[in-house]
């Protein structure tokens, strides 16, 4: 989810954002993606 924009904005930190994305996916499952951890 949102891999295109995260890689486009932070290509050098794509690895970190991939890990963050994993956490966000879990957060989305818990909150329904209404309030993501990052903006």
Backbone as XML, in Angstrom:
<?xml version="1.0"?>
<chain id="A" units="angstrom">
  <residue number="1" name="UNK">
    <atom name="N" x="0.842" y="-1.199" z="0.000"/>
    <atom name="CA" x="0.000" y="0.000" z="0.000"/>
    <atom name="C" x="0.874" y="1.245" z="0.000"/>
  </residue>
  <residue number="2" name="UNK">
    <atom name="N" x="0.629" y="2.159" z="-0.929"/>
    <atom name="CA" x="1.361" y="3.428" z="-0.994"/>
    <atom name="C" x="2.850" y="3.209" z="-1.227"/>
  </residue>
  <residue number="3" name="UNK">
    <atom name="N" x="3.212" y="2.107" z="-1.823"/>
    <atom name="CA" x="4.629" y="1.852" z="-2.085"/>
    <atom name="C" x="5.162" y="2.817" z="-3.132"/>
  </residue>
  <residue number="4" name="UNK">
    <atom name="N" x="4.327" y="3.189" z="-4.105"/>
    <atom name="CA" x="4.767" y="4.064" z="-5.187"/>
    <atom name="C" x="5.219" y="5.412" z="-4.653"/>
  </residue>
  <residue number="5" name="UNK">
    <atom name="N" x="4.411" y="6.021" z="-3.782"/>
    <atom name="CA" x="4.746" y="7.359" z="-3.290"/>
    <atom name="C" x="5.914" y="7.315" z="-2.318"/>
  </residue>
  <residue number="6" name="UNK">
    <atom name="N" x="5.987" y="6.301" z="-1.496"/>
    <atom name="CA" x="7.059" y="6.241" z="-0.493"/>
    <atom name="C" x="8.414" y="6.052" z="-1.176"/>
  </residue>
  <residue number="7" name="UNK">
    <atom name="N" x="8.445" y="5.239" z="-2.236"/>
    <atom name="CA" x="9.691" y="5.011" z="-2.967"/>
    <atom name="C" x="10.047" y="6.243" z="-3.785"/>
  </residue>
  <residue number="8" name="UNK">
    <atom name="N" x="9.033" y="6.936" z="-4.283"/>
    <atom name="CA" x="9.257" y="8.112" z="-5.116"/>
    <atom name="C" x="9.804" y="9.268" z="-4.287"/>
  </residue>
  <residue number="9" name="UNK">
    <atom name="N" x="9.333" y="9.388" z="-3.049"/>
    <atom name="CA" x="9.754" y="10.496" z="-2.196"/>
    <atom name="C" x="11.055" y="10.151" z="-1.467"/>
  </residue>
  <residue number="10" name="UNK">
    <atom name="N" x="11.155" y="8.920" z="-0.975"/>
    <atom name="CA" x="12.332" y="8.517" z="-0.207"/>
    <atom name="C" x="12.964" y="7.256" z="-0.800"/>
  </residue>
  <residue number="11" name="UNK">
    <atom name="N" x="13.568" y="7.372" z="-1.983"/>
    <atom name="CA" x="14.160" y="6.190" z="-2.628"/>
    <atom name="C" x="15.297" y="5.602" z="-1.805"/>
  </residue>
  <residue number="12" name="UNK">
    <atom name="N" x="16.052" y="6.466" z="-1.111"/>
    <atom name="CA" x="17.200" y="6.000" z="-0.329"/>
    <atom name="C" x="16.763" y="5.354" z="0.972"/>
  </residue>
  <residue number="13" name="UNK">
    <atom name="N" x="15.543" y="5.638" z="1.394"/>
    <atom name="CA" x="15.069" y="5.089" z="2.663"/>
    <atom name="C" x="13.937" y="4.093" z="2.427"/>
  </residue>
  <residue number="14" name="UNK">
    <atom name="N" x="13.873" y="3.581" z="1.201"/>
    <atom name="CA" x="12.791" y="2.659" z="0.854"/>
    <atom name="C" x="12.801" y="1.435" z="1.764"/>
  </residue>
  <residue number="15" name="UNK">
    <atom name="N" x="13.999" y="1.011" z="2.176"/>
    <atom name="CA" x="14.086" y="-0.159" z="3.057"/>
    <atom name="C" x="13.418" y="0.138" z="4.389"/>
  </residue>
  <residue number="16" name="UNK">
    <atom name="N" x="13.694" y="1.327" z="4.933"/>
    <atom name="CA" x="13.107" y="1.716" z="6.214"/>
    <atom name="C" x="11.597" y="1.847" z="6.062"/>
  </residue>
  <residue number="17" name="UNK">
    <atom name="N" x="11.167" y="2.466" z="4.956"/>
    <atom name="CA" x="9.737" y="2.660" z="4.744"/>
    <atom name="C" x="9.029" y="1.328" z="4.529"/>
  </residue>
  <residue number="18" name="UNK">
    <atom name="N" x="9.748" y="0.367" z="3.977"/>
    <atom name="CA" x="9.157" y="-0.967" z="3.820"/>
    <atom name="C" x="8.845" y="-1.550" z="5.187"/>
  </residue>
  <residue number="19" name="UNK">
    <atom name="N" x="9.772" y="-1.369" z="6.131"/>
    <atom name="CA" x="9.541" y="-1.864" z="7.492"/>
    <atom name="C" x="8.409" y="-1.088" z="8.140"/>
  </residue>
  <residue number="20" name="UNK">
    <atom name="N" x="8.380" y="0.236" z="7.926"/>
    <atom name="CA" x="7.312" y="1.073" z="8.472"/>
    <atom name="C" x="5.975" y="0.638" z="7.871"/>
  </residue>
  <residue number="21" name="UNK">
    <atom name="N" x="5.983" y="0.375" z="6.579"/>
    <atom name="CA" x="4.769" y="-0.057" z="5.899"/>
    <atom name="C" x="4.200" y="-1.318" z="6.525"/>
  </residue>
  <residue number="22" name="UNK">
    <atom name="N" x="5.101" y="-2.209" z="6.957"/>
    <atom name="CA" x="4.658" y="-3.429" z="7.623"/>
    <atom name="C" x="3.907" y="-3.084" z="8.899"/>
  </residue>
  <residue number="23" name="UNK">
    <atom name="N" x="4.468" y="-2.160" z="9.673"/>
    <atom name="CA" x="3.835" y="-1.751" z="10.924"/>
    <atom name="C" x="2.519" y="-1.037" z="10.647"/>
  </residue>
  <residue number="24" name="UNK">
    <atom name="N" x="2.502" y="-0.217" z="9.594"/>
    <atom name="CA" x="1.290" y="0.523" z="9.240"/>
    <atom name="C" x="0.190" y="-0.447" z="8.824"/>
  </residue>
  <residue number="25" name="UNK">
    <atom name="N" x="0.573" y="-1.509" z="8.132"/>
    <atom name="CA" x="-0.411" y="-2.511" z="7.728"/>
    <atom name="C" x="-1.085" y="-3.108" z="8.954"/>
  </residue>
  <residue number="26" name="UNK">
    <atom name="N" x="-0.295" y="-3.366" z="9.997"/>
    <atom name="CA" x="-0.853" y="-3.905" z="11.237"/>
    <atom name="C" x="-1.733" y="-2.857" z="11.900"/>
  </residue>
  <residue number="27" name="UNK">
    <atom name="N" x="-1.290" y="-1.604" z="11.858"/>
    <atom name="CA" x="-2.066" y="-0.514" z="12.450"/>
    <atom name="C" x="-3.392" y="-0.364" z="11.711"/>
  </residue>
  <residue number="28" name="UNK">
    <atom name="N" x="-3.345" y="-0.468" z="10.378"/>
    <atom name="CA" x="-4.564" y="-0.360" z="9.583"/>
    <atom name="C" x="-5.550" y="-1.455" z="9.968"/>
  </residue>
  <residue number="29" name="UNK">
    <atom name="N" x="-5.040" y="-2.632" z="10.230"/>
    <atom name="CA" x="-5.911" y="-3.741" z="10.614"/>
    <atom name="C" x="-6.584" y="-3.453" z="11.947"/>
  </residue>
  <residue number="30" name="UNK">
    <atom name="N" x="-5.881" y="-2.744" z="12.824"/>
    <atom name="CA" x="-6.402" y="-2.472" z="14.160"/>
    <atom name="C" x="-7.325" y="-1.257" z="14.168"/>
  </residue>
  <residue number="31" name="UNK">
    <atom name="N" x="-6.962" y="-0.215" z="13.400"/>
    <atom name="CA" x="-7.719" y="1.037" z="13.448"/>
    <atom name="C" x="-8.602" y="1.227" z="12.225"/>
  </residue>
  <residue number="32" name="UNK">
    <atom name="N" x="-8.413" y="0.404" z="11.206"/>
    <atom name="CA" x="-9.194" y="0.558" z="9.989"/>
    <atom name="C" x="-8.613" y="1.642" z="9.099"/>
  </residue>
  <residue number="33" name="UNK">
    <atom name="N" x="-7.350" y="1.981" z="9.302"/>
    <atom name="CA" x="-6.646" y="2.967" z="8.481"/>
    <atom name="C" x="-7.242" y="4.365" z="8.619"/>
  </residue>
  <residue number="34" name="UNK">
    <atom name="N" x="-8.040" y="4.613" z="9.646"/>
    <atom name="CA" x="-8.614" y="5.950" z="9.815"/>
    <atom name="C" x="-7.563" y="6.905" z="10.375"/>
  </residue>
  <residue number="35" name="UNK">
    <atom name="N" x="-6.667" y="6.378" z="11.206"/>
    <atom name="CA" x="-5.629" y="7.214" z="11.803"/>
    <atom name="C" x="-4.278" y="6.513" z="11.703"/>
  </residue>
  <residue number="36" name="UNK">
    <atom name="N" x="-3.624" y="6.616" z="10.541"/>
    <atom name="CA" x="-2.319" y="5.974" z="10.352"/>
    <atom name="C" x="-1.265" y="6.554" z="11.279"/>
  </residue>
  <residue number="37" name="UNK">
    <atom name="N" x="-0.213" y="5.796" z="11.527"/>
    <atom name="CA" x="0.838" y="6.224" z="12.453"/>
    <atom name="C" x="1.594" y="7.426" z="11.904"/>
  </residue>
  <residue number="38" name="UNK">
    <atom name="N" x="1.725" y="7.499" z="10.570"/>
    <atom name="CA" x="2.450" y="8.616" z="9.968"/>
    <atom name="C" x="1.544" y="9.358" z="8.996"/>
  </residue>
  <residue number="39" name="UNK">
    <atom name="N" x="1.874" y="10.624" z="8.736"/>
    <atom name="CA" x="1.033" y="11.428" z="7.851"/>
    <atom name="C" x="1.698" y="11.634" z="6.505"/>
  </residue>
</chain>
